[in-house]
């Protein structure tokens, strides 16, 4: 079991992150013509519009929620007056809201990708695999809400939200290049299977990132927010005499 924990939570994260960074850099440098979403809007637009917006709203909320929740040190939360129990309740509520929004959009996109003949024929294996792995990851996240609620409601005094703290400790030690402490945080606490699988699958998404359409997230046109407005003047017809 110690060997499995070290492999899954101490070694695999660095393999996934190394492939993520190096693979993304190589693709951007050598394969810029593939650096796109490969939109299929021209093949079908109604279901795409219906599913794309909630999917992106949900996944952006989930991403930044995980980023802030996992990587913000405990002393910072305590300095802000946020207890472990309060933080976990916020994570449960906000994660549930954004998770359901994302699930709604993702189900529409999967149905469109799988059942629309024109879209399916023009889809790569990676396109289909990516949707299903995102669905599996999202399902695990929503299932974990049940376990998270139990930890807060039924946890012993002093041990409430212990699993959440263990996962925070794991993530922060991975970032600070201390895999031994990261593995200890997972191995020495009663972390449920759903959280472990959620972590491993999350690392797998980082692993496949450079080989999928996910790379387009680095090309969000944020410059449009600050660019100067385009001035368009109406052309009047010349008077005739």
N, C-alpha and C positions, 0 to 999 in steps of 0.2 A: 504493500500500500504506500509506503514512503517513497518507493521508486516511482510509482505511478503519479503521486502528488508532485514530485520533483519534475518529472517529465512534462506533466500537463500544466502546472502552474509556475514552474521555475525556468524551464527550457523552451517550451513551445511558444510562450509569449514573445521571447526575443527572436525566435525564428520568424514568427509572423510579422513582427514589427520591422525586422531587417528586410524581409521580402517586400513589405509595404513601402518602405522608404526607397530602397535601391531600385525595386521594380518600377515604381512610379516615376522616379527620376529618369531611368533609361527609356521608358515609354515616351515621356515628354520630350526627351532629347532626340530620339530616333524615329518615333512613330507618331508625329504630330497630326497626321491626317486621320488617325484613329481616335484622336482626343476629342470625343464628342459623345452626345447622348444617343446617337443613331436613332433619332426620333422616327416613329412610325405614324405620325399625325396625318400624313397624306393618305395612309391606307385606311385609317379609321380615327375620327376625331371626337365623336360624341362621348364614348366611354372613356377615352383618354382624358378629356376635360373633367369628366365627373369623378374620376379616381385619382388623377394626378395631384390636384390641390390638397385634398385631405391627407393623402399619403405624405406629401412633402411637409405640410404643416406638422403632422404627427411625428415624423421621423426627425425633423429638426428639433422639436421640443424634447424628444427622447434623447437625442445625441447630447445636447447641451445640458440636460438634466443629469445624465450620467457623468459628463465631463466635470461639472461643478461638484456634484455630490460625491464622486469617488476621489477626486484629486484635491479637494479643499481640506487642509489639515484640521483635526479635531479642535486644537486650541483656537483656531479662527472661529469655528462655530460657537464654541463656548464663550468667546469674547463678545460675540454678537448676541449672547443670551439664548442660543438655540441648543436645547438638550438633544441627546441621541434619540429619545422617543419622539420629540417634536419633528426632528429632521426625517425620521422614518415615516411618520404620518404624512408629511409633505410629499415625500417620495412616492408613497402609496397613492395618494390622491392625484397628484399631477401626472405620475407615471400611468395611472389608470386612464385618466382623461386623454392624454396624448396617445397612449397605446391603442385605445378604442378608435380614435380618429384615424390613426395610421392603419389600423386593421381594416376599417371600412374602405379606405382608398385602395389598400393593397389587394383585397379580395376582388374588387372591380378590375384592377389591372391584371391580376392573374387570370380571371375569367376571360378578359379580352385577349390576353396573350395566348391562352390555350384553346379557346373556342372560336375565335375569329380566324377563318381560313387564311385570309390574306396576310394578317399579322403573324400567324403561326409559321407560315411558309418562309417569311422573311426574318424570322427570329433565329439567332444563333443558340447553340447549346448553353453557352454562358448566360445569355439573357434569361432563359427559362430556369436554369439552375440558381441564378441570383435571386429571382423572385421567390422561389421555394425556400431557399436558405434564409431569406429575410422573413418569410412567413413563419418558419420554424423558430427563429430567434424571437420574433414578436410574440408568438404563442407561449414560449417559455417565460418571457418577461411578464406576461399577463398571469400565467399560472403562479409565478413566484409571489404575486401580490397576496394570495391566500396564505402562503407560508410567512410572509412578512407581517401580515396582520396578526397571525398567531403568535409571532415572536413578541410583539408589542403588548397584546392583550393578555396572553397567558404566560409570558416570560416571568421568571423569578425576579424579585427585586434586585437590582444591581446587574442583572443579566439581560434586561430588555434591550432590544436592538443590537445584541451582541454579534449576530451574523453580519449585519450591515457594517458594523465597526470592523469586523474581520476582513470583509471585502474591501473596505476603504484602505485598511492597512496593507492588504495585498497589492492593490493598485499603486499606492504611493511608494511602496518598496520596489516595485517593478520599475517605476519611473526613476527612482534614485539608484538603480542598479544594485539592489541588494536582494537577489533571488532567494537566499537562504531564509531571511526574515519574511519574505513574501510567502514562501511555501509554508513556513511555520504558522503564519496567520490563518491559513486555510486548514492545515492539518490538525492544529491544536484546538480548533473550535468546531462545534457541531454544525458545519455548513451543509445544508440539505443538497441532495443530488441536483435539484432543479437549478440552483445557483451555480453549481460547478459546471453543469452542462451549458448553462447560459454564458459563462465566462469562456469556455473552450470554443463554443460556436462563435462568440464575438471575436475571438482571436482569429478564427478561420475566415471571417469576413475581411479582416485586415489582410490576411494571407492572399485572398483572391482579388483584392481591390485593384492592383495594377493591371489585371487581365480582364477587367470588366468595364462596363460603362460608368461605374461609380467615379471614375477619374474626373468626370465633368464637374464634380462638386468643387474642384479647385479652380474652375474657370467661371465661377459665378460673376456676372458683369456688374460688380459693385461700383465700377467707375461711372456708371450711368447716374448714380445718385448725386455725384458732385460735379458732373460735367456741365458746361455752359449750355444754356438753352439754345436750340436752333431757331433762328429768326427766319420766318417765312413771310414774305410780302405778297400780298394779293396783286395779281397782274391785271390792270385795268385796260380795257380796250381803248385804242386811240380814237378820239372823236373824228367823225367824218364830216366834211364840209361840202 
